[in-house]
């Protein structure tokens, strides 16, 4: 469960009048099940997300619910030696932050959701000795001299993360980033619908393109936007560089033209076409006749899906393709880097 979905759920429940605990991994030492920046929501009879499972999460839920049952409290920090305190074999140490969030906090939650929806990297600062939270775009932190040492201390890995700073009262800095991979999905058939559902909780952003309005899911996941287009081919130029592209429309002729357009564009991270080896052979012959080079054709992935996952059921294909996409998240094409440098 990614943090964007947790924040959307948090906002919806606050608007309904609920109070919850925003529970996060603030610091780790040694081997631990999750890294700083992992979060979950805990309500009186509700929990969403995970900070690693097992006895650690069970104990964390108990603490969170006890905090909700008490009078509104300042945030708290708990240290968990995983072996000695909760009997987990990881052997490391985890510091968890517990922050009660009430409808009175809708301001910062709404601002966080707005920044996430706009794909803007953002920061959340929480003073753990009092109920004081600040949300700001990451770019605004450049003007804040007091934040520079904290930002420099954050790990350079990708994805969301957190840093617990012991400067005076403990300060928790959380950095949230847009999804690492954009997927352009052409086709809203059985496999397309299954794939969108599989990808819903994952850190990917999906643009879903099809000319058939009735084929889309009635309710779209938070990480998916629908592009209803009479001419899907015309959408190719407007999609962002470094995208993963999956082509699985209702028409082989449209599939061919989409593959041709993406090969000509070239600045994609992945280009996948659903179908068999025989379909690939037919497409390659037509693309060669149209002037596509061998180097271009070598970038086309068909059939798609992680090797070794057999089955023709839409859900099985979707899981195999999702595994293939997740392996792409931290890769980048040289063509894209060149494009960004020129830009």
C-alpha positions in Angstrom: 0.0 0.0 0.0 1.6 3.3 -1.1 1.5 6.5 1.0 -0.6 8.3 -1.6 -3.5 5.9 -1.1 -3.1 6.1 2.7 -3.3 9.9 2.6 -6.4 9.7 0.4 -8.0 7.3 2.8 -7.0 9.5 5.8 -8.6 12.6 4.2 -11.9 10.7 3.5 -12.1 9.4 7.0 -11.3 12.7 8.6 -14.1 14.3 6.5 -16.4 11.6 7.9 -15.5 12.7 11.4 -13.2 9.9 12.4 -9.8 10.3 14.2 -6.9 8.0 13.3 -3.3 7.4 14.1 -0.7 8.1 11.4 1.9 5.5 12.3 5.3 5.5 10.7 8.7 4.0 10.7 10.9 6.9 11.8 14.3 5.3 12.2 15.9 1.8 11.7 19.0 0.2 13.0 20.2 -3.2 11.7 17.9 -5.6 9.9 14.3 -4.5 9.9 11.2 -5.5 7.9 10.5 -1.9 6.5 12.6 1.2 5.9 12.0 4.7 7.3 9.1 6.3 5.4 6.8 3.3 5.6 3.4 4.1 7.1 0.0 2.8 8.1 -3.3 4.1 9.3 -4.9 2.8 12.5 -8.4 3.5 13.6 -10.5 2.1 16.5 -11.8 -0.7 14.3 -9.7 -0.2 11.1 -6.2 -0.5 9.9 -4.7 0.1 6.4 -1.1 -0.4 5.2 1.8 -2.1 7.0 5.0 -1.3 8.8 6.2 -4.8 8.5 3.7 -7.2 10.0 4.3 -9.7 12.7 4.4 -8.9 16.5 5.8 -5.5 15.8 2.7 -4.4 13.9 0.4 -6.1 16.3 2.0 -4.2 19.2 2.0 -1.0 17.2 -1.8 -1.3 16.6 -2.4 -1.9 20.3 -0.5 1.3 21.2 -2.2 3.3 18.5 -5.7 2.2 19.6 -4.8 3.0 23.2 -3.7 6.4 22.1 -7.0 7.0 20.3 -9.0 6.0 23.4 -7.2 8.5 25.5 -7.6 12.3 25.4 -5.9 14.0 22.5 -2.2 13.5 23.0 1.0 14.9 21.5 2.7 12.6 19.1 4.9 9.9 20.7 7.9 7.9 19.7 8.5 4.3 20.7 11.7 2.2 20.3 11.3 -1.5 19.5 14.3 -3.9 19.7 12.8 -6.5 17.5 14.3 -9.5 19.1 14.1 -8.5 22.8 10.8 -6.7 22.8 8.6 -8.3 20.1 10.3 -11.6 19.4 11.0 -11.1 15.7 14.1 -12.7 14.2 15.2 -9.6 12.2 17.3 -8.6 15.2 17.3 -4.8 14.4 15.8 -1.8 16.2 12.8 0.2 14.9 11.6 3.6 16.1 7.9 4.2 15.4 6.1 7.5 15.5 2.4 7.6 16.6 0.5 10.8 15.6 -3.2 11.2 16.4 -4.9 12.9 13.4 -8.4 14.4 14.0 -10.8 16.3 11.7 -9.1 19.5 13.0 -6.0 18.4 11.1 -7.8 18.4 7.7 -5.7 21.4 6.6 -2.4 19.7 6.4 -3.9 16.4 5.1 -5.7 18.2 2.3 -2.6 20.1 1.3 -0.6 16.9 1.3 -3.2 15.2 -1.0 -3.2 18.2 -3.3 0.6 18.1 -3.7 0.5 14.3 -4.2 -2.2 14.6 -6.8 -0.2 17.2 -8.7 2.9 14.8 -8.7 4.9 17.4 -6.7 7.6 16.2 -4.3 6.7 17.4 -0.9 7.9 17.3 2.7 6.1 16.9 6.0 7.7 18.2 9.3 6.3 17.0 12.6 7.5 18.2 16.0 7.1 15.1 18.2 6.9 17.0 21.4 3.7 18.8 20.4 0.9 18.7 17.8 2.6 20.8 15.2 2.8 19.7 11.5 3.9 21.6 8.4 3.5 20.4 4.8 5.4 22.2 2.0 6.6 21.5 -1.5 10.1 20.1 -1.6 11.2 23.0 -3.7 10.2 25.5 -1.0 12.7 23.8 1.4 15.6 25.3 -0.6 14.7 28.7 1.0 14.8 27.2 4.5 18.4 27.2 5.8 17.5 25.2 9.0 16.2 22.3 6.8 19.4 21.9 4.7 21.3 19.6 7.2 18.2 17.4 7.5 17.7 17.1 3.7 21.4 16.3 3.2 21.1 13.6 5.9 18.2 11.8 4.1 19.3 8.6 2.3 19.8 9.0 -1.5 17.6 6.1 -2.3 14.4 6.6 -4.3 10.9 6.5 -3.0 9.3 8.0 0.2 11.5 8.1 3.3 11.8 9.6 6.8 14.4 11.0 9.0 14.2 11.4 12.8 16.4 14.4 13.8 17.5 14.7 17.5 18.0 18.4 17.5 16.3 19.8 20.6 12.8 18.3 20.6 12.7 15.4 18.1 11.7 16.5 14.6 10.4 14.0 12.1 11.1 14.9 8.5 9.2 12.9 5.9 9.8 13.2 2.2 7.2 12.0 -0.3 7.9 11.6 -4.0 5.7 11.0 -7.1 5.6 7.4 -8.4 8.9 6.3 -9.9 7.3 5.0 -13.1 4.6 6.2 -15.5 2.7 3.6 -17.4 0.9 4.4 -20.7 -1.6 1.6 -21.1 -3.3 1.3 -24.4 -6.4 -0.9 -24.2 -9.3 -1.4 -21.7 -10.0 -5.0 -22.5 -10.0 -7.9 -20.0 -6.2 -7.9 -19.4 -6.1 -4.1 -19.3 -8.8 -4.0 -16.6 -7.1 -6.8 -14.6 -3.8 -5.0 -14.8 -5.2 -1.7 -13.6 -6.6 -3.5 -10.5 -3.3 -5.3 -9.8 -1.4 -2.0 -10.1 -3.8 0.0 -7.9 -1.8 -0.2 -4.6 1.6 0.0 -6.2 3.9 3.1 -6.7 3.1 3.6 -10.4 1.1 6.3 -12.2 -1.1 4.9 -15.0 -2.5 6.7 -18.1 -5.2 4.4 -19.5 -6.1 5.1 -23.1 -9.1 3.6 -25.0 -11.8 4.9 -27.3 -14.5 2.7 -25.7 -16.0 4.5 -22.7 -17.9 1.5 -21.4 -14.8 -0.7 -21.2 -13.1 1.3 -18.4 -13.6 0.2 -14.8 -16.6 2.1 -13.2 -14.3 3.3 -10.4 -10.7 4.1 -11.2 -7.9 3.6 -8.7 -6.3 6.7 -7.3 -3.1 6.1 -9.3 -4.9 5.9 -12.7 -6.3 8.5 -15.0 -8.6 7.7 -17.9 -7.9 9.1 -21.4 -11.0 8.5 -23.4 -9.8 9.1 -27.0 -11.3 8.5 -30.4 -7.8 8.5 -31.7 -5.4 6.7 -29.3 -2.6 7.2 -31.8 -2.8 11.0 -31.4 -2.2 10.6 -27.6 1.3 9.2 -28.1 3.0 12.6 -28.6 1.5 14.0 -25.4 2.6 11.2 -23.0 5.7 11.8 -20.8 9.2 10.6 -21.8 10.7 7.6 -19.9 7.2 6.0 -19.8 6.7 2.3 -19.7 4.3 1.5 -22.6 1.9 -1.4 -22.9 -0.1 -2.0 -26.0 -3.1 -4.3 -25.8 -5.9 -2.8 -27.7 -8.9 -4.5 -29.4 -7.4 -4.0 -32.9 -4.2 -5.5 -34.3 -4.1 -2.7 -36.9 -4.1 -0.1 -34.1 -1.5 -2.1 -32.1 0.8 -2.0 -35.1 0.5 1.7 -35.6 1.0 2.4 -31.9 4.2 0.2 -31.9 5.4 2.1 -35.0 4.7 5.5 -33.4 6.5 4.6 -30.1 9.5 3.1 -31.9 9.8 6.3 -33.9 9.6 8.4 -30.8 12.2 6.3 -29.0 12.3 7.9 -25.5 10.4 5.2 -23.7 11.7 3.0 -20.9 9.9 -0.1 -21.9 7.6 -1.0 -24.9 5.5 -4.1 -24.5 3.0 -5.6 -26.9 0.6 -8.3 -25.8 0.6 -11.4 -28.0 2.4 -14.5 -29.1 5.8 -15.0 -30.8 3.9 -15.4 -34.0 2.3 -12.0 -33.6 5.7 -10.5 -33.0 7.1 -12.1 -36.1 4.2 -10.6 -38.2 4.7 -7.2 -36.7 8.4 -7.2 -37.2 8.0 -8.0 -40.9 5.6 -5.1 -41.4 7.7 -2.7 -39.3 10.9 -3.6 -41.3 9.0 -3.0 -44.5 8.0 0.4 -43.1 11.6 1.3 -42.3 12.1 0.3 -38.7 15.7 -0.6 -37.9 16.9 -3.8 -36.2 18.0 -1.7 -33.2 14.5 -0.3 -32.9 12.8 -3.7 -33.2 15.1 -5.2 -30.5 13.5 -2.8 -28.0 10.1 -4.2 -28.5 9.1 -6.8 -25.8 6.6 -9.3 -27.1 5.3 -11.5 -25.5 5.1 -9.5 -22.3 5.2 -10.8 -18.7 7.8 -12.1 -16.3 9.3 -15.4 -17.6 8.0 -18.6 -16.0 4.5 -17.3 -15.2 2.3 -19.5 -17.3 -1.4 -19.1 -18.0 -3.8 -17.2 -20.3 -6.2 -16.0 -17.7 -6.3 -12.1 -17.7 -5.5 -12.0 -13.9 -2.4 -14.3 -14.4 -1.2 -12.2 -17.3 -1.7 -9.1 -15.3 0.4 -10.4 -12.4 3.2 -11.4 -14.8 3.2 -8.0 -16.5 3.1 -6.2 -13.1 6.2 -8.1 -12.0 7.9 -7.1 -15.2 7.0 -3.4 -14.6 8.1 -3.4 -11.0 11.6 -4.4 -12.2 11.7 -1.3 -14.3 11.1 1.3 -11.6 14.8 2.2 -10.9 16.0 1.8 -14.5 16.3 4.8 -16.9 17.0 4.8 -20.6 19.9 6.8 -21.9 17.6 8.4 -24.5 15.5 9.8 -21.7 18.5 11.2 -19.8 19.6 13.0 -23.0 16.1 14.4 -23.5 16.0 15.7 -20.0 19.5 17.3 -20.2 18.5 19.1 -23.4 15.2 20.2 -21.8 
